[in-house]
Amino acid sequence: MKKRSSRKEIQRGNIVEEYMIGNTTIKIDDFYFRDNTPEQNQAIINNFYATGMRIHKLQFARLAGIGHCDSEVLQ
């Protein structure tokens, strides 16, 4: 089993936003975006949304009682 990295080994960017929800602090940094071209950043965002839609379709299929992962649902 792969050992989890310590906090010192995790690369971090600049904190660009910070939120508090209850006792939880959420910090948003720019590590994955700061050294990219606008096209690379857009590709990251598109992948994020595409992944979210696949998850949504899978959840909808499960709630609808399909009960299996159809290849059509994953596309």
TORSENU-117073 format. One record per residue: residue number from 1; residue in three letters; chain; x, y, z of N, C-alpha, C in turn. Coordinates in Angstrom, 1 decimal, decimal comma. Layout:
N
(zamar NUM; "ALA"; "A"; (X; Y; Z); (X; Y; Z); (X; Y; Z)) ...
end
This chain:
75
(zamar 1; "MET"; "A"; (0,8; -1,2; 0,0); (0,0; 0,0; 0,0); (0,9; 1,2; 0,0)) (zamar 2; "LYS"; "A"; (0,5; 2,2; -0,8); (1,3; 3,4; -0,9); (1,1; 4,3; 0,3)) (zamar 3; "LYS"; "A"; (2,2; 4,8; 0,8); (2,1; 5,7; 2,0); (1,7; 7,1; 1,6)) (zamar 4; "ARG"; "A"; (0,8; 7,7; 2,4); (0,3; 9,0; 2,1); (1,4; 10,0; 2,4)) (zamar 5; "SER"; "A"; (1,4; 11,0; 1,6); (2,4; 12,1; 1,7); (2,2; 12,9; 3,0)) (zamar 6; "SER"; "A"; (3,3; 13,4; 3,5); (3,1; 14,3; 4,7); (2,8; 15,7; 4,2)) (zamar 7; "ARG"; "A"; (2,3; 16,5; 5,0); (1,9; 17,8; 4,6); (3,0; 18,6; 4,1)) (zamar 8; "LYS"; "A"; (4,2; 18,4; 4,5); (5,4; 19,2; 4,0); (5,6; 18,8; 2,5)) (zamar 9; "GLU"; "A"; (5,3; 17,6; 2,0); (5,6; 17,2; 0,7); (4,5; 17,7; -0,3)) (zamar 10; "ILE"; "A"; (3,3; 18,1; 0,2); (2,3; 18,6; -0,7); (2,6; 19,9; -1,2)) (zamar 11; "GLN"; "A"; (2,6; 20,1; -2,6); (2,8; 21,4; -3,2); (1,6; 22,2; -3,0)) (zamar 12; "ARG"; "A"; (1,8; 23,5; -2,8); (0,6; 24,4; -2,6); (0,8; 25,6; -3,4)) (zamar 13; "GLY"; "A"; (-0,3; 26,2; -3,7); (-0,4; 27,4; -4,5); (-0,7; 28,6; -3,6)) (zamar 14; "ASN"; "A"; (-1,1; 29,6; -4,2); (-1,5; 30,8; -3,4); (-3,0; 30,6; -3,0)) (zamar 15; "ILE"; "A"; (-3,4; 30,9; -1,8); (-4,8; 30,9; -1,4); (-5,5; 32,0; -2,0)) (zamar 16; "VAL"; "A"; (-6,5; 31,7; -2,9); (-7,2; 32,8; -3,6); (-8,6; 33,0; -3,0)) (zamar 17; "GLU"; "A"; (-9,1; 32,0; -2,2); (-10,4; 32,2; -1,6); (-10,4; 31,3; -0,3)) (zamar 18; "GLU"; "A"; (-11,2; 31,8; 0,7); (-11,3; 31,0; 1,9); (-12,8; 31,1; 2,4)) (zamar 19; "TYR"; "A"; (-13,3; 29,9; 2,8); (-14,7; 29,9; 3,3); (-14,7; 29,2; 4,6)) (zamar 20; "MET"; "A"; (-15,7; 29,5; 5,4); (-16,0; 28,8; 6,6); (-17,4; 28,2; 6,5)) (zamar 21; "ILE"; "A"; (-17,5; 26,9; 6,7); (-18,8; 26,3; 6,8); (-18,9; 25,5; 8,2)) (zamar 22; "GLY"; "A"; (-19,6; 26,1; 9,1); (-19,6; 25,5; 10,4); (-18,2; 25,7; 11,0)) (zamar 23; "ASN"; "A"; (-17,6; 24,6; 11,5); (-16,3; 24,6; 12,0); (-15,2; 24,2; 11,0)) (zamar 24; "THR"; "A"; (-15,6; 24,1; 9,7); (-14,7; 23,7; 8,7); (-14,2; 24,9; 7,9)) (zamar 25; "THR"; "A"; (-12,9; 25,0; 7,7); (-12,3; 26,0; 6,8); (-11,9; 25,4; 5,5)) (zamar 26; "ILE"; "A"; (-12,4; 26,0; 4,4); (-12,1; 25,6; 3,1); (-11,2; 26,6; 2,4)) (zamar 27; "LYS"; "A"; (-10,1; 26,2; 2,0); (-9,1; 27,1; 1,3); (-9,0; 26,7; -0,1)) (zamar 28; "ILE"; "A"; (-9,1; 27,6; -1,0); (-9,0; 27,4; -2,5); (-7,7; 28,0; -2,9)) (zamar 29; "ASP"; "A"; (-6,8; 27,1; -3,5); (-5,5; 27,7; -4,0); (-5,5; 27,5; -5,5)) (zamar 30; "ASP"; "A"; (-4,4; 28,2; -6,1); (-4,3; 28,2; -7,5); (-3,3; 27,3; -8,1)) (zamar 31; "PHE"; "A"; (-2,9; 26,2; -7,3); (-1,8; 25,4; -7,7); (-1,9; 24,8; -9,1)) (zamar 32; "TYR"; "A"; (-3,1; 24,2; -9,4); (-3,3; 23,6; -10,7); (-3,6; 24,5; -11,8)) (zamar 33; "PHE"; "A"; (-3,7; 25,8; -11,6); (-4,0; 26,7; -12,6); (-2,9; 27,8; -12,9)) (zamar 34; "ARG"; "A"; (-2,1; 28,1; -11,9); (-1,2; 29,2; -12,0); (-0,2; 29,2; -13,1)) (zamar 35; "ASP"; "A"; (0,3; 28,1; -13,5); (1,4; 28,0; -14,5); (0,9; 27,5; -15,9)) (zamar 36; "ASN"; "A"; (-0,4; 27,5; -16,1); (-1,0; 26,9; -17,3); (-1,4; 28,0; -18,3)) (zamar 37; "THR"; "A"; (-1,6; 27,6; -19,5); (-2,1; 28,5; -20,5); (-3,7; 28,6; -20,3)) (zamar 38; "PRO"; "A"; (-4,3; 29,6; -20,8); (-5,8; 29,6; -20,7); (-6,4; 28,4; -21,3)) (zamar 39; "GLU"; "A"; (-5,9; 27,8; -22,4); (-6,4; 26,6; -23,0); (-6,3; 25,4; -22,1)) (zamar 40; "GLN"; "A"; (-5,2; 25,3; -21,4); (-5,0; 24,2; -20,4); (-6,0; 24,3; -19,2)) (zamar 41; "ASN"; "A"; (-6,2; 25,5; -18,8); (-7,1; 25,8; -17,7); (-8,5; 25,4; -18,1)) (zamar 42; "GLN"; "A"; (-8,9; 25,8; -19,3); (-10,2; 25,4; -19,8); (-10,4; 23,9; -20,0)) (zamar 43; "ALA"; "A"; (-9,4; 23,2; -20,4); (-9,4; 21,8; -20,4); (-9,6; 21,1; -19,1)) (zamar 44; "ILE"; "A"; (-9,0; 21,7; -18,0); (-9,2; 21,2; -16,7); (-10,6; 21,4; -16,2)) (zamar 45; "ILE"; "A"; (-11,2; 22,6; -16,5); (-12,6; 22,9; -16,1); (-13,5; 22,0; -16,9)) (zamar 46; "ASN"; "A"; (-13,3; 21,8; -18,2); (-14,2; 20,9; -19,0); (-14,2; 19,5; -18,5)) (zamar 47; "ASN"; "A"; (-13,0; 19,0; -18,1); (-12,9; 17,7; -17,5); (-13,6; 17,6; -16,2)) (zamar 48; "PHE"; "A"; (-13,5; 18,6; -15,4); (-14,2; 18,7; -14,1); (-15,7; 18,5; -14,3)) (zamar 49; "TYR"; "A"; (-16,3; 19,3; -15,3); (-17,7; 19,3; -15,5); (-18,1; 18,0; -16,2)) (zamar 50; "ALA"; "A"; (-17,3; 17,4; -17,1); (-17,7; 16,1; -17,7); (-17,7; 15,0; -16,7)) (zamar 51; "THR"; "A"; (-16,8; 15,0; -15,7); (-16,7; 14,1; -14,7); (-18,0; 14,2; -13,8)) (zamar 52; "GLY"; "A"; (-18,3; 15,4; -13,5); (-19,5; 15,7; -12,7); (-20,8; 15,2; -13,3)) (zamar 53; "MET"; "A"; (-20,9; 15,3; -14,6); (-22,1; 14,9; -15,4); (-22,1; 13,3; -15,4)) (zamar 54; "ARG"; "A"; (-20,9; 12,7; -15,5); (-20,9; 11,2; -15,5); (-21,4; 10,7; -14,1)) (zamar 55; "ILE"; "A"; (-20,9; 11,4; -13,1); (-21,4; 11,0; -11,7); (-22,9; 11,2; -11,5)) (zamar 56; "HIS"; "A"; (-23,3; 12,3; -12,0); (-24,8; 12,6; -12,0); (-25,6; 11,6; -12,7)) (zamar 57; "LYS"; "A"; (-25,2; 11,2; -13,9); (-25,9; 10,2; -14,6); (-25,9; 8,8; -13,9)) (zamar 58; "LEU"; "A"; (-24,8; 8,5; -13,3); (-24,7; 7,2; -12,6); (-25,7; 7,2; -11,4)) (zamar 59; "GLN"; "A"; (-25,7; 8,3; -10,7); (-26,5; 8,5; -9,5); (-28,0; 8,4; -9,9)) (zamar 60; "PHE"; "A"; (-28,3; 9,1; -11,0); (-29,7; 9,1; -11,5); (-30,1; 7,6; -11,9)) (zamar 61; "ALA"; "A"; (-29,2; 6,9; -12,6); (-29,5; 5,5; -13,0); (-29,7; 4,7; -11,8)) (zamar 62; "ARG"; "A"; (-28,9; 4,8; -10,8); (-29,1; 4,0; -9,5); (-30,4; 4,4; -8,9)) (zamar 63; "LEU"; "A"; (-30,8; 5,6; -8,8); (-32,1; 6,0; -8,2); (-33,3; 5,6; -9,0)) (zamar 64; "ALA"; "A"; (-33,1; 5,5; -10,4); (-34,1; 5,0; -11,2); (-34,3; 3,5; -11,2)) (zamar 65; "GLY"; "A"; (-33,4; 2,8; -10,5); (-33,5; 1,4; -10,4); (-32,9; 0,6; -11,5)) (zamar 66; "ILE"; "A"; (-32,1; 1,2; -12,3); (-31,4; 0,4; -13,4); (-30,5; -0,6; -12,7)) (zamar 67; "GLY"; "A"; (-29,8; -0,3; -11,7); (-29,1; -1,3; -10,9); (-27,8; -1,8; -11,5)) (zamar 68; "HIS"; "A"; (-27,4; -1,3; -12,6); (-26,1; -1,7; -13,2); (-25,5; -0,5; -13,9)) (zamar 69; "CYS"; "A"; (-24,2; -0,6; -14,2); (-23,5; 0,5; -14,8); (-23,5; 0,2; -16,3)) (zamar 70; "ASP"; "A"; (-24,4; 0,8; -17,0); (-24,5; 0,6; -18,5); (-23,4; 1,5; -19,1)) (zamar 71; "SER"; "A"; (-22,8; 1,0; -20,2); (-21,8; 1,8; -20,8); (-22,4; 3,1; -21,4)) (zamar 72; "GLU"; "A"; (-23,6; 3,1; -21,8); (-24,3; 4,3; -22,3); (-24,4; 5,4; -21,2)) (zamar 73; "VAL"; "A"; (-24,6; 5,0; -19,9); (-24,7; 5,9; -18,8); (-23,3; 6,6; -18,6)) (zamar 74; "LEU"; "A"; (-22,3; 5,9; -18,8); (-20,9; 6,4; -18,5); (-20,4; 7,4; -19,6)) (zamar 75; "GLN"; "A"; (-21,1; 7,4; -20,7); (-20,6; 8,3; -21,8); (-21,3; 9,7; -21,8)) 
end
